[in-house]
């Protein structure tokens, strides 16, 4: 999982969102948690800031979720124990409510491919397993679009 939040927010503060089984996202006023399909290989996240709400599209994306976040002109992406992937990215829209759309691609395929590694290489400590695992990095993809709500 990863969190998208205002950098001034404590991700573990009371009232923080909690993921429930089977949900793609959980959001509070100032942060969003996105559930990845697996936790063993890195995912690819693309962030787009738009001037207005972008038109919905699929373009090979499998799932979509929406929410509204209050941001103070900056955005951070927190990967939990792995640390911050993005720290205080400046938003051109400034302070206010932002519409957010999350699209996903290859979630099921990444999970299936990772499981298949154990059939090919039963010992996850081997170099062959680790090299094959690295080939899967970025297979699970997320697109985050945000825009300033009027």
PyMOL commands that place a pseudoatom at each C-alpha (Angstrom):
pseudoatom trace, name=CA, resn=UNK, resi=1, chain=A, elem=C, hetatm=0, pos=[0.000, 0.000, 0.000]
pseudoatom trace, name=CA, resn=UNK, resi=2, chain=A, elem=C, hetatm=0, pos=[0.950, 3.611, -0.280]
pseudoatom trace, name=CA, resn=UNK, resi=3, chain=A, elem=C, hetatm=0, pos=[-0.499, 6.858, 1.055]
pseudoatom trace, name=CA, resn=UNK, resi=4, chain=A, elem=C, hetatm=0, pos=[-1.096, 10.101, -0.795]
pseudoatom trace, name=CA, resn=UNK, resi=5, chain=A, elem=C, hetatm=0, pos=[-1.318, 12.954, 1.663]
pseudoatom trace, name=CA, resn=UNK, resi=6, chain=A, elem=C, hetatm=0, pos=[-0.627, 16.531, 2.559]
pseudoatom trace, name=CA, resn=UNK, resi=7, chain=A, elem=C, hetatm=0, pos=[2.944, 16.592, 3.948]
pseudoatom trace, name=CA, resn=UNK, resi=8, chain=A, elem=C, hetatm=0, pos=[1.754, 18.479, 7.052]
pseudoatom trace, name=CA, resn=UNK, resi=9, chain=A, elem=C, hetatm=0, pos=[-0.487, 15.553, 8.041]
pseudoatom trace, name=CA, resn=UNK, resi=10, chain=A, elem=C, hetatm=0, pos=[0.536, 12.782, 10.439]
pseudoatom trace, name=CA, resn=UNK, resi=11, chain=A, elem=C, hetatm=0, pos=[-0.381, 9.575, 8.563]
pseudoatom trace, name=CA, resn=UNK, resi=12, chain=A, elem=C, hetatm=0, pos=[-1.129, 7.784, 11.832]
pseudoatom trace, name=CA, resn=UNK, resi=13, chain=A, elem=C, hetatm=0, pos=[-3.192, 10.518, 13.491]
pseudoatom trace, name=CA, resn=UNK, resi=14, chain=A, elem=C, hetatm=0, pos=[-6.654, 9.699, 14.858]
pseudoatom trace, name=CA, resn=UNK, resi=15, chain=A, elem=C, hetatm=0, pos=[-9.214, 9.698, 12.069]
pseudoatom trace, name=CA, resn=UNK, resi=16, chain=A, elem=C, hetatm=0, pos=[-6.727, 8.403, 9.482]
pseudoatom trace, name=CA, resn=UNK, resi=17, chain=A, elem=C, hetatm=0, pos=[-8.251, 6.151, 6.826]
pseudoatom trace, name=CA, resn=UNK, resi=18, chain=A, elem=C, hetatm=0, pos=[-8.147, 2.391, 7.301]
pseudoatom trace, name=CA, resn=UNK, resi=19, chain=A, elem=C, hetatm=0, pos=[-8.194, -0.058, 4.410]
pseudoatom trace, name=CA, resn=UNK, resi=20, chain=A, elem=C, hetatm=0, pos=[-10.846, -2.719, 4.447]
pseudoatom trace, name=CA, resn=UNK, resi=21, chain=A, elem=C, hetatm=0, pos=[-10.427, -6.064, 2.714]
pseudoatom trace, name=CA, resn=UNK, resi=22, chain=A, elem=C, hetatm=0, pos=[-11.197, -5.891, -0.978]
pseudoatom trace, name=CA, resn=UNK, resi=23, chain=A, elem=C, hetatm=0, pos=[-11.212, -2.106, -1.301]
pseudoatom trace, name=CA, resn=UNK, resi=24, chain=A, elem=C, hetatm=0, pos=[-8.876, -0.248, -3.643]
pseudoatom trace, name=CA, resn=UNK, resi=25, chain=A, elem=C, hetatm=0, pos=[-8.776, 2.970, -1.614]
pseudoatom trace, name=CA, resn=UNK, resi=26, chain=A, elem=C, hetatm=0, pos=[-9.729, 4.452, 1.712]
pseudoatom trace, name=CA, resn=UNK, resi=27, chain=A, elem=C, hetatm=0, pos=[-9.720, 8.214, 2.201]
pseudoatom trace, name=CA, resn=UNK, resi=28, chain=A, elem=C, hetatm=0, pos=[-10.091, 10.822, 4.899]
pseudoatom trace, name=CA, resn=UNK, resi=29, chain=A, elem=C, hetatm=0, pos=[-10.157, 14.586, 4.463]
pseudoatom trace, name=CA, resn=UNK, resi=30, chain=A, elem=C, hetatm=0, pos=[-6.374, 14.935, 4.022]
pseudoatom trace, name=CA, resn=UNK, resi=31, chain=A, elem=C, hetatm=0, pos=[-5.046, 11.529, 3.003]
pseudoatom trace, name=CA, resn=UNK, resi=32, chain=A, elem=C, hetatm=0, pos=[-5.703, 8.586, 0.771]
pseudoatom trace, name=CA, resn=UNK, resi=33, chain=A, elem=C, hetatm=0, pos=[-4.524, 4.994, 1.154]
pseudoatom trace, name=CA, resn=UNK, resi=34, chain=A, elem=C, hetatm=0, pos=[-4.198, 2.902, -2.003]
pseudoatom trace, name=CA, resn=UNK, resi=35, chain=A, elem=C, hetatm=0, pos=[-4.110, -0.886, -1.633]
pseudoatom trace, name=CA, resn=UNK, resi=36, chain=A, elem=C, hetatm=0, pos=[-1.629, -2.654, -3.873]
pseudoatom trace, name=CA, resn=UNK, resi=37, chain=A, elem=C, hetatm=0, pos=[-2.442, -6.203, -4.992]
pseudoatom trace, name=CA, resn=UNK, resi=38, chain=A, elem=C, hetatm=0, pos=[0.842, -7.521, -3.593]
pseudoatom trace, name=CA, resn=UNK, resi=39, chain=A, elem=C, hetatm=0, pos=[3.597, -6.254, -1.317]
pseudoatom trace, name=CA, resn=UNK, resi=40, chain=A, elem=C, hetatm=0, pos=[6.750, -7.918, -2.642]
pseudoatom trace, name=CA, resn=UNK, resi=41, chain=A, elem=C, hetatm=0, pos=[7.556, -6.033, -5.842]
pseudoatom trace, name=CA, resn=UNK, resi=42, chain=A, elem=C, hetatm=0, pos=[7.657, -2.318, -6.551]
pseudoatom trace, name=CA, resn=UNK, resi=43, chain=A, elem=C, hetatm=0, pos=[4.748, -0.669, -8.301]
pseudoatom trace, name=CA, resn=UNK, resi=44, chain=A, elem=C, hetatm=0, pos=[4.745, 2.179, -10.805]
pseudoatom trace, name=CA, resn=UNK, resi=45, chain=A, elem=C, hetatm=0, pos=[2.884, 5.360, -9.828]
pseudoatom trace, name=CA, resn=UNK, resi=46, chain=A, elem=C, hetatm=0, pos=[2.266, 8.212, -12.261]
pseudoatom trace, name=CA, resn=UNK, resi=47, chain=A, elem=C, hetatm=0, pos=[0.932, 11.494, -10.841]
pseudoatom trace, name=CA, resn=UNK, resi=48, chain=A, elem=C, hetatm=0, pos=[-0.799, 14.035, -13.081]
pseudoatom trace, name=CA, resn=UNK, resi=49, chain=A, elem=C, hetatm=0, pos=[-2.066, 17.431, -11.959]
pseudoatom trace, name=CA, resn=UNK, resi=50, chain=A, elem=C, hetatm=0, pos=[-4.753, 18.877, -14.220]
pseudoatom trace, name=CA, resn=UNK, resi=51, chain=A, elem=C, hetatm=0, pos=[-6.166, 22.404, -14.421]
pseudoatom trace, name=CA, resn=UNK, resi=52, chain=A, elem=C, hetatm=0, pos=[-9.716, 20.987, -14.526]
pseudoatom trace, name=CA, resn=UNK, resi=53, chain=A, elem=C, hetatm=0, pos=[-11.270, 17.548, -14.124]
pseudoatom trace, name=CA, resn=UNK, resi=54, chain=A, elem=C, hetatm=0, pos=[-9.822, 15.327, -16.862]
pseudoatom trace, name=CA, resn=UNK, resi=55, chain=A, elem=C, hetatm=0, pos=[-12.206, 13.311, -18.998]
pseudoatom trace, name=CA, resn=UNK, resi=56, chain=A, elem=C, hetatm=0, pos=[-12.633, 9.746, -17.714]
pseudoatom trace, name=CA, resn=UNK, resi=57, chain=A, elem=C, hetatm=0, pos=[-10.878, 7.099, -19.803]
pseudoatom trace, name=CA, resn=UNK, resi=58, chain=A, elem=C, hetatm=0, pos=[-9.869, 3.477, -19.652]
pseudoatom trace, name=CA, resn=UNK, resi=59, chain=A, elem=C, hetatm=0, pos=[-6.779, 3.112, -21.895]
pseudoatom trace, name=CA, resn=UNK, resi=60, chain=A, elem=C, hetatm=0, pos=[-6.164, -0.386, -20.562]
pseudoatom trace, name=CA, resn=UNK, resi=61, chain=A, elem=C, hetatm=0, pos=[-6.744, 0.523, -16.913]
pseudoatom trace, name=CA, resn=UNK, resi=62, chain=A, elem=C, hetatm=0, pos=[-8.781, -2.046, -15.002]
pseudoatom trace, name=CA, resn=UNK, resi=63, chain=A, elem=C, hetatm=0, pos=[-10.123, -0.284, -11.902]
pseudoatom trace, name=CA, resn=UNK, resi=64, chain=A, elem=C, hetatm=0, pos=[-10.970, 3.272, -10.938]
pseudoatom trace, name=CA, resn=UNK, resi=65, chain=A, elem=C, hetatm=0, pos=[-11.633, 4.981, -7.629]
pseudoatom trace, name=CA, resn=UNK, resi=66, chain=A, elem=C, hetatm=0, pos=[-12.386, 8.612, -6.748]
pseudoatom trace, name=CA, resn=UNK, resi=67, chain=A, elem=C, hetatm=0, pos=[-12.194, 10.862, -3.717]
pseudoatom trace, name=CA, resn=UNK, resi=68, chain=A, elem=C, hetatm=0, pos=[-11.625, 14.478, -2.663]
pseudoatom trace, name=CA, resn=UNK, resi=69, chain=A, elem=C, hetatm=0, pos=[-8.552, 15.521, -0.644]
pseudoatom trace, name=CA, resn=UNK, resi=70, chain=A, elem=C, hetatm=0, pos=[-7.773, 18.799, 1.075]
pseudoatom trace, name=CA, resn=UNK, resi=71, chain=A, elem=C, hetatm=0, pos=[-4.160, 19.711, 0.289]
pseudoatom trace, name=CA, resn=UNK, resi=72, chain=A, elem=C, hetatm=0, pos=[-2.145, 22.742, 1.361]
pseudoatom trace, name=CA, resn=UNK, resi=73, chain=A, elem=C, hetatm=0, pos=[-0.373, 23.190, -1.963]
pseudoatom trace, name=CA, resn=UNK, resi=74, chain=A, elem=C, hetatm=0, pos=[1.884, 20.149, -1.594]
pseudoatom trace, name=CA, resn=UNK, resi=75, chain=A, elem=C, hetatm=0, pos=[1.581, 16.391, -1.971]
pseudoatom trace, name=CA, resn=UNK, resi=76, chain=A, elem=C, hetatm=0, pos=[3.578, 13.507, -0.488]
pseudoatom trace, name=CA, resn=UNK, resi=77, chain=A, elem=C, hetatm=0, pos=[3.553, 9.795, -1.258]
pseudoatom trace, name=CA, resn=UNK, resi=78, chain=A, elem=C, hetatm=0, pos=[4.378, 7.637, 1.766]
pseudoatom trace, name=CA, resn=UNK, resi=79, chain=A, elem=C, hetatm=0, pos=[5.267, 3.964, 1.324]
pseudoatom trace, name=CA, resn=UNK, resi=80, chain=A, elem=C, hetatm=0, pos=[5.097, 3.157, 5.046]
pseudoatom trace, name=CA, resn=UNK, resi=81, chain=A, elem=C, hetatm=0, pos=[8.209, 1.373, 6.329]
pseudoatom trace, name=CA, resn=UNK, resi=82, chain=A, elem=C, hetatm=0, pos=[9.990, 1.992, 2.984]
pseudoatom trace, name=CA, resn=UNK, resi=83, chain=A, elem=C, hetatm=0, pos=[9.743, 5.768, 3.515]
pseudoatom trace, name=CA, resn=UNK, resi=84, chain=A, elem=C, hetatm=0, pos=[8.651, 8.650, 1.318]
pseudoatom trace, name=CA, resn=UNK, resi=85, chain=A, elem=C, hetatm=0, pos=[8.619, 8.176, -2.455]
pseudoatom trace, name=CA, resn=UNK, resi=86, chain=A, elem=C, hetatm=0, pos=[7.627, 11.817, -2.991]
pseudoatom trace, name=CA, resn=UNK, resi=87, chain=A, elem=C, hetatm=0, pos=[8.169, 14.504, -0.402]
pseudoatom trace, name=CA, resn=UNK, resi=88, chain=A, elem=C, hetatm=0, pos=[6.241, 17.788, -0.617]
pseudoatom trace, name=CA, resn=UNK, resi=89, chain=A, elem=C, hetatm=0, pos=[5.650, 17.964, -4.378]
pseudoatom trace, name=CA, resn=UNK, resi=90, chain=A, elem=C, hetatm=0, pos=[4.409, 21.516, -5.079]
pseudoatom trace, name=CA, resn=UNK, resi=91, chain=A, elem=C, hetatm=0, pos=[0.952, 21.671, -6.652]
pseudoatom trace, name=CA, resn=UNK, resi=92, chain=A, elem=C, hetatm=0, pos=[0.185, 24.495, -9.080]
pseudoatom trace, name=CA, resn=UNK, resi=93, chain=A, elem=C, hetatm=0, pos=[-3.427, 24.589, -7.843]
pseudoatom trace, name=CA, resn=UNK, resi=94, chain=A, elem=C, hetatm=0, pos=[-2.374, 25.833, -4.399]
pseudoatom trace, name=CA, resn=UNK, resi=95, chain=A, elem=C, hetatm=0, pos=[-4.361, 25.251, -1.213]
pseudoatom trace, name=CA, resn=UNK, resi=96, chain=A, elem=C, hetatm=0, pos=[-7.818, 23.684, -1.342]
pseudoatom trace, name=CA, resn=UNK, resi=97, chain=A, elem=C, hetatm=0, pos=[-9.926, 20.673, -2.230]
pseudoatom trace, name=CA, resn=UNK, resi=98, chain=A, elem=C, hetatm=0, pos=[-8.623, 18.416, -4.992]
pseudoatom trace, name=CA, resn=UNK, resi=99, chain=A, elem=C, hetatm=0, pos=[-10.597, 15.877, -6.942]
pseudoatom trace, name=CA, resn=UNK, resi=100, chain=A, elem=C, hetatm=0, pos=[-8.609, 12.658, -7.188]
pseudoatom trace, name=CA, resn=UNK, resi=101, chain=A, elem=C, hetatm=0, pos=[-8.980, 9.706, -9.535]
pseudoatom trace, name=CA, resn=UNK, resi=102, chain=A, elem=C, hetatm=0, pos=[-6.922, 6.523, -9.195]
pseudoatom trace, name=CA, resn=UNK, resi=103, chain=A, elem=C, hetatm=0, pos=[-6.676, 4.083, -12.095]
pseudoatom trace, name=CA, resn=UNK, resi=104, chain=A, elem=C, hetatm=0, pos=[-4.983, 0.681, -11.855]
pseudoatom trace, name=CA, resn=UNK, resi=105, chain=A, elem=C, hetatm=0, pos=[-3.446, -1.659, -14.398]
pseudoatom trace, name=CA, resn=UNK, resi=106, chain=A, elem=C, hetatm=0, pos=[-1.961, -5.183, -14.132]
pseudoatom trace, name=CA, resn=UNK, resi=107, chain=A, elem=C, hetatm=0, pos=[-2.873, -5.777, -10.487]
pseudoatom trace, name=CA, resn=UNK, resi=108, chain=A, elem=C, hetatm=0, pos=[-4.070, -9.354, -11.062]
pseudoatom trace, name=CA, resn=UNK, resi=109, chain=A, elem=C, hetatm=0, pos=[-1.297, -10.065, -13.577]
pseudoatom trace, name=CA, resn=UNK, resi=110, chain=A, elem=C, hetatm=0, pos=[1.434, -8.914, -11.158]
pseudoatom trace, name=CA, resn=UNK, resi=111, chain=A, elem=C, hetatm=0, pos=[-0.013, -11.043, -8.372]
pseudoatom trace, name=CA, resn=UNK, resi=112, chain=A, elem=C, hetatm=0, pos=[-0.255, -14.072, -10.673]
pseudoatom trace, name=CA, resn=UNK, resi=113, chain=A, elem=C, hetatm=0, pos=[3.276, -13.566, -12.058]
pseudoatom trace, name=CA, resn=UNK, resi=114, chain=A, elem=C, hetatm=0, pos=[4.737, -13.275, -8.572]
pseudoatom trace, name=CA, resn=UNK, resi=115, chain=A, elem=C, hetatm=0, pos=[2.991, -16.488, -7.484]
pseudoatom trace, name=CA, resn=UNK, resi=116, chain=A, elem=C, hetatm=0, pos=[4.329, -18.262, -10.579]
pseudoatom trace, name=CA, resn=UNK, resi=117, chain=A, elem=C, hetatm=0, pos=[7.897, -17.428, -9.515]
pseudoatom trace, name=CA, resn=UNK, resi=118, chain=A, elem=C, hetatm=0, pos=[7.531, -19.942, -6.670]
pseudoatom trace, name=CA, resn=UNK, resi=119, chain=A, elem=C, hetatm=0, pos=[6.627, -22.657, -9.173]
pseudoatom trace, name=CA, resn=UNK, resi=120, chain=A, elem=C, hetatm=0, pos=[9.697, -21.886, -11.289]
pseudoatom trace, name=CA, resn=UNK, resi=121, chain=A, elem=C, hetatm=0, pos=[12.089, -21.222, -8.409]
pseudoatom trace, name=CA, resn=UNK, resi=122, chain=A, elem=C, hetatm=0, pos=[10.913, -22.883, -5.172]
pseudoatom trace, name=CA, resn=UNK, resi=123, chain=A, elem=C, hetatm=0, pos=[13.670, -21.231, -3.118]
pseudoatom trace, name=CA, resn=UNK, resi=124, chain=A, elem=C, hetatm=0, pos=[13.120, -17.441, -2.946]
pseudoatom trace, name=CA, resn=UNK, resi=125, chain=A, elem=C, hetatm=0, pos=[16.674, -16.942, -1.663]
pseudoatom trace, name=CA, resn=UNK, resi=126, chain=A, elem=C, hetatm=0, pos=[18.315, -17.997, -4.940]
pseudoatom trace, name=CA, resn=UNK, resi=127, chain=A, elem=C, hetatm=0, pos=[19.814, -15.503, -7.354]
pseudoatom trace, name=CA, resn=UNK, resi=128, chain=A, elem=C, hetatm=0, pos=[17.524, -16.804, -10.115]
pseudoatom trace, name=CA, resn=UNK, resi=129, chain=A, elem=C, hetatm=0, pos=[14.415, -16.059, -8.059]
pseudoatom trace, name=CA, resn=UNK, resi=130, chain=A, elem=C, hetatm=0, pos=[15.653, -12.567, -7.169]
pseudoatom trace, name=CA, resn=UNK, resi=131, chain=A, elem=C, hetatm=0, pos=[16.533, -11.748, -10.789]
pseudoatom trace, name=CA, resn=UNK, resi=132, chain=A, elem=C, hetatm=0, pos=[13.118, -12.953, -11.974]
pseudoatom trace, name=CA, resn=UNK, resi=133, chain=A, elem=C, hetatm=0, pos=[11.448, -10.922, -9.207]
pseudoatom trace, name=CA, resn=UNK, resi=134, chain=A, elem=C, hetatm=0, pos=[13.264, -7.772, -10.350]
pseudoatom trace, name=CA, resn=UNK, resi=135, chain=A, elem=C, hetatm=0, pos=[11.818, -8.309, -13.840]
pseudoatom trace, name=CA, resn=UNK, resi=136, chain=A, elem=C, hetatm=0, pos=[8.351, -7.804, -12.332]
pseudoatom trace, name=CA, resn=UNK, resi=137, chain=A, elem=C, hetatm=0, pos=[9.182, -4.393, -10.794]
pseudoatom trace, name=CA, resn=UNK, resi=138, chain=A, elem=C, hetatm=0, pos=[6.712, -1.771, -12.048]
pseudoatom trace, name=CA, resn=UNK, resi=139, chain=A, elem=C, hetatm=0, pos=[4.349, -4.283, -13.631]
pseudoatom trace, name=CA, resn=UNK, resi=140, chain=A, elem=C, hetatm=0, pos=[1.557, -3.225, -11.258]
pseudoatom trace, name=CA, resn=UNK, resi=141, chain=A, elem=C, hetatm=0, pos=[0.717, 0.346, -12.310]
pseudoatom trace, name=CA, resn=UNK, resi=142, chain=A, elem=C, hetatm=0, pos=[-1.250, 3.223, -10.816]
pseudoatom trace, name=CA, resn=UNK, resi=143, chain=A, elem=C, hetatm=0, pos=[-2.280, 6.532, -12.355]
pseudoatom trace, name=CA, resn=UNK, resi=144, chain=A, elem=C, hetatm=0, pos=[-3.256, 9.299, -9.940]
pseudoatom trace, name=CA, resn=UNK, resi=145, chain=A, elem=C, hetatm=0, pos=[-4.960, 12.306, -11.514]
pseudoatom trace, name=CA, resn=UNK, resi=146, chain=A, elem=C, hetatm=0, pos=[-5.762, 15.327, -9.380]
pseudoatom trace, name=CA, resn=UNK, resi=147, chain=A, elem=C, hetatm=0, pos=[-7.226, 18.755, -10.034]
pseudoatom trace, name=CA, resn=UNK, resi=148, chain=A, elem=C, hetatm=0, pos=[-8.348, 21.702, -7.959]
pseudoatom trace, name=CA, resn=UNK, resi=149, chain=A, elem=C, hetatm=0, pos=[-12.078, 21.540, -7.265]
pseudoatom trace, name=CA, resn=UNK, resi=150, chain=A, elem=C, hetatm=0, pos=[-13.901, 24.808, -7.913]
for i in range(1, 150): cmd.bond("trace and resi %d" % i, "trace and resi %d" % (i + 1))
show_as sticks, trace
zoom trace
